[in-house]
Amino acid sequence: MAEAYIVDAVRTAGGRRGGRLKGWHPADLGAAVLNALVDRTGVDPAAIDDVIMGCVSQVGQQSFHIGRNCVLASKLPAGVPAVNVDRQCGSSQQSVHFAAQAVMSGTQDLVIAAGVESMTRVPMLTATTLAEAHGYGSPWSDSIRVRFGVEEFSQFTGAEMMAERHGIGRAQLDAFAVDSHRKATRAIAAGAFTREIIPLPVTGPDGTTELHVRDEGVRADASLDGVAGVKTLTPGGTVTAANASQICDGAAGLLIASGAALKTHGLTPLARIRHLCVTAGDPVIMLEEPIHATRKALQRAGLSIGDIDLFEVNEAFAVVPLAWLAATGADPARLNVNGGSIALGHPLGATGAKLMATLVHALAARGGQRGLLTMCEAGGIANVTIIEAM
């Protein structure tokens, strides 16, 4: 079977809701990533076989085929096709998987795996709430409600259930959140994101144009007292807005290539995709599946947890990576070394590609060999990708 290689990986700096990226249409955000990938690699845009675009809220400005619209807004020829993927928070990680599978199958040679989400212009859950407001009903049928004994599936309920099941208290969650901000602050100061972030022109407060190159949600002054003072989302609960991921605007993408394409186009890869898998489990607790998916991926790849140099486990809620650490026995010093979504933001459909970009470049910067990315996804699903630096 052919190998799949990551030639380059880029992302935008995150924008807070209503923040510095509010002026960017999501199609243009995605297009900026596509343009950066062909510019940085020097590959002929017409040689791209496909664009696979992850996006969760495919409504409004992200409707009517957002992947294709990103291509049409970019410098890629109109002859380059595209497709959308919705695996909820894992959408663009699944884009990476589909791109790699296409290359490994021998049916395609150069594929861009990307994701985009403007949570300012298309607020979270808009597709559901807009439909319900117009009388078009709920995504959960009566048979689903009866089978699982719930009226709806809620990630917030899942986070509280997970904290109780794994014995993780509010103080642990808050401490993890503060640490995410501190790691992200140190990473920015050290220039750790310079290689992966593509600059975007934005209008500053004084009306002048400046470049957006710094993740907007990172709080250098984050403190335990400040985080502890935030109210819980439910009375008596543990989850707060401060120990959960930030709403974010952003886009990210990777150029995936076959060995033949590397030779044809004179490309030097950053990493090889060693293994990929997806699993599913309990849709009610929902957020626990990365634990099971990681175990399965390591077993199938013939690796142990100690064989992995760096981990990216999405910080949808602080409880997810904390429970994952306890269950897998992974070294905490290798986890989310440059901070995570609590500090840097979680642009839903773009997050998988965003975290992969960070993982690829962090491995290179630290001289690591293997990296593992996993994240919880609505419905109790989780993707795992294992890469090896070149």
N, C-alpha and C positions, 0 to 999 in steps of 0.2 A: 504494500500500500504506500502511496506517495505521502511525503511529509508536508505539513503545513507550517509556514514560518510567519512570524510577525516582523514586517519590514520597518514599520514605524507606528507610533501611537501618540495621539495628541488629544488635547481637550481644551475647552475654554475655561477660564477662571470662573468660579461660580458667582452667580449674582443673587442677592437676596430678593425675596418677593417685593416687587415694586421698586427694586434697586437699580443698579447701574446697567443691567441688561434689559430693562423694561422697554426700551425703544427698539429692540431687535425682534423681528418676526421670527418664529421658530424655523421656518423654511430657510431663512437667511443664516440663522445660527448653525443649522446643519450644513448648509452650503459652505460656510467658513471652514468647517472641519474637512470637508471633501477637498476644497481648494488647497488647504494646508498640506494634506497628505500627498497630493500630486506635485505640489511645488517643492516640498522637502525631499521627496524621493526622486524627483526628476522623471517619473514614469510618464509615458504617453497617456493622457486622459482617455483616449479612445481605446486603450488596451484593457481598461477595467471591464471585467465581464459582468459584474453585478454590484449593486449597492443594497445592503441589508440594513434597514433602519429600525431600531427599537424605539417605541414610543408608547406610553401607557394611555394618556388621555387623547384619543384620536377623534377629537370633536373640535368644532370651531376652527381656529387657525391651524390646528393640527389634524384636520379632517381632509377628506378627498385626496388620500394617498400622500401623506407627509413625506415618505421616502422619495417618491417621484418628484415632488415639489422641491425637495432639497437639491436633487440633481438639476432640475430646471432653473433653479436660482444660482447654480454654481457655474464654474467654467468647464465642467464635464460636457461632452457632446450630448445632444438629445438622444443619441443612439445608445446611451448607457442605460440599461434597465434598473429598476429598483423594486423593493418589496418592503412591506412593513411587518414588524414582529411585535406582538404583545404577549409577553410572559410576565406582565406586571413589573415589579422592581427588577427582575432579571432579564428584561427585554433585550438590552444591548449585549449582555453576556451571552444570551442565546444567539444574538446576531453573530457574535464571534464563533460560537459553536457551528452554526449553519455555514458560515463562510469557510471555516476549517474543514468541515465535512465535504463541502463542494470541492475544495482543493484536493483533499485526501482521496476523494472518489475518482479524481482525474477528469471530471466534467468541466471544471473551470480552473483558471490559473491565477487570476488576480481579482480579488474580491475585497470591497471595503465593507467592514463591519462597523456600524456606528449607532448612535442613539441621540435623541434630542428631546428636551422637555422644557417648555416655558411655563412654569407654574404661576407666573404672574399673569400671562395672557390666557392661559387655559388652567384655571384652578383645579386642584386635585378633586376627583370624584365628579367633575362636571358632567361627564357622559351619563352617569347614573342619576344625579340630582336633576339635571335638565329634563331627562326623559320622564322621571317620576312627576316632576312639576307639571308636565303636559299630559299626564294621565296614561303614560305608556308602560307603567308597571315597574316591577323590581327584577333584577337579574336572577334572583333566587326563586325557583318554582316551589310550589307546595310540597312536591315530592322530596326536594332537597331539604326543606325545613323539617319535614317529618323524619327523614333519615338521620339527620344530625342533631335534632332537638334544639335548634336555634332559629331565631327569626332572620338573622343576618350573620355574616362572617365579619368580625371586626379585628383588625390588627391590634387595636388598643386593648381589647379584651384578651387577645392572645399574649400580649406582652405581660399583662398582670398575671395571667395563668402561668406563664413561664417563670416569672420571678418567684411565685409561690412554690412551684414544683421543684425548682433548683435551689430554693433557700437563699435567694439573693435579695438583700434589703435595700432600702432607699439610699442609705449612706454609701454602699458599694456602687450603686448606679451613678450617684452624683460625683463620686471620686473619679470614676471612669470618664465621665463627661468632661470634667475639668482637665484631666490628663489628655483628652483628645485635643482640646484647645491649646494646651501647652505644647504638645508635639507638633501641631500644625504651625504654631507661632515660631517654634525653632526651625522647622522645615523652611518656612518662608524666609526667615532671616539668613539661612544657609544657602538659599537659592536652589533648594531641592526640586522645586517645581518648574524651574526655568526652561528645561528642555521639553517638557510636556505641554506647557501652556502656550496657546497661540494668542497673540494680542488682538483685541477687538477695539475699534474706535467707538467711544461713547461720548455723550455730551455731559460735561462737568457741571457743577452747581452754578458756575459763572457764565455758562453758555458756550464755553470753549470746548474744543474736541481734545480728548486725551485717550490714552490706551488703557484698556481694562486688562490687567495682568495679575491681579491679586485676588484670591478668593475672599469674597466680601463678608462672609459670615464669621470668620475667625475672630475670636475675642482674646486679645493678648492679656486683658485684665481679668479673665475668668477666675473666680475664686470659689472655694467650697461654701463660704457663707452666702455668696450671691446665688449660686446654683441651689443651695438648700432652701433658699427663701422663695423659690418658685412653687406655686400651688400645684398639687397633683391634678391630673385630668379627671380622676374620679375620687369621691370622698373615701379616705382610708387607703388609697392606692399608693403605688410607688412611682408610677410613670408621670413625668412632667415634660413640658416643652423643652426644658433645659437638658434632660438626659435622653432625649430622642433626637432623631435627625432633623436638620433644618430644611424647610421648604426652599427650593433653589431653582434658578434658571441655568441651563447649560447644555452643552453638546460635547460629544467625544467620538473618536473613531480610530480604527486601526486598518492598516493595509495588510491583508493576508495573502501570501503568495506560495506557489508551488516551487519545488526545487528547479524545475525547468524554467519557470518565470524568473527566478533569481539570475540564472545564467543569461537568458535572452535579454533582460533589461538591465543587467549589470547592477543588481541590487545586493546590498549587504544586510542580512537580517539581524534583528536585535535578540530574537528568541525563537525557539521551536515549541510548538504546542505538543506536550508530552501525553496528556490525557484530558478527556472531557466526558462529563456525564451529567445526567439530570435525574433526580428522584422526586417522589411525592409521598406525603404522609397525611397526618391528621390536619384537616382544613380548619378546625376550630382553634386549636392552640397555634397553628399556622407557622409560627416563627422558629420552630425547633428543628426543622428539616435539615438545615446545614450541618448539624451534627452527624446525622445518618448518612447524608450525601458525602461528607468528607471521609468517613470510614469506608464507604463503598469505593470511592475514587482511589484512595490509597491502596486498598487491597487489590483492585484491578490493575493498578499501575505498578504493583510490586514494590511499594515504598512504605516506609513508616513515617510517623509524624516528625521524627527527628531528622528525616532526610530533606525536609523543606526548610529553606533559609528564611523566607519571608512569607507572611500570610496577609491577605486582605479579606477581612470578614466585615461585611457591610454593617455599619452602625445605625441600622434602622431605628433600633432602640438599644440602649446600653446593655440591657439584659441579654441580647442575642450573642455578642462576642464574649461576654462574661460566662454565660452558660456553655458556650462552645469551648472556651478555654478549659473549663473545669472538666468537661466530658472527654475531650480529646487528649488532654495532658500536654498541649502545645506550650512552647516557651512564650510567655507574655512579652518578652523583649523583642520577639520577632513579629508581633502582631501590629498591624496598622501603624507602622513606625513613623509615618509622616502625618499622623492624625487621621480621622475618618469623617463620616457624614455628619456626626454631631457638630463638628467644627466647620467642615468644608462644604457641607450641604449635600442633599440627596435629590438630584434632578430626575427622579424616577426612571424613565426609560433610557436615560443617558448614563445612569450610574454604573452599570456593568462595564461598559467601555471606558468610562472615566477611571474606575478602580484598576482596570487592566493597564491603562496607560501609566498610572502611578506605580503599579507593581513592576512593570517592565523597566521603567527608568530607575526605580529604586534598586532593583537587582543589579543593574549596570553600575550604579554609583557606589554600591557597597561591595561589589565583587562577588555577589551571591550566585549560586547556580540554579536553584529551583525556587519557584514561587507558586503559591496556591491561592486562588480566589474563589470565594463562595458567598452566597447571599440568600437571605430568606425572601420568599415571594408569596404573594397572595394565593390562597388556596392550598397552602401547605407544600409548596414546591421549592426545590433548591437546585441550583446549578453549581458545579465545581469544575474549574479549569486549572490544570497543572501545566506550567511552562518551564522551559529550561533555557537559561541565558546562553547566547552564542559567544 
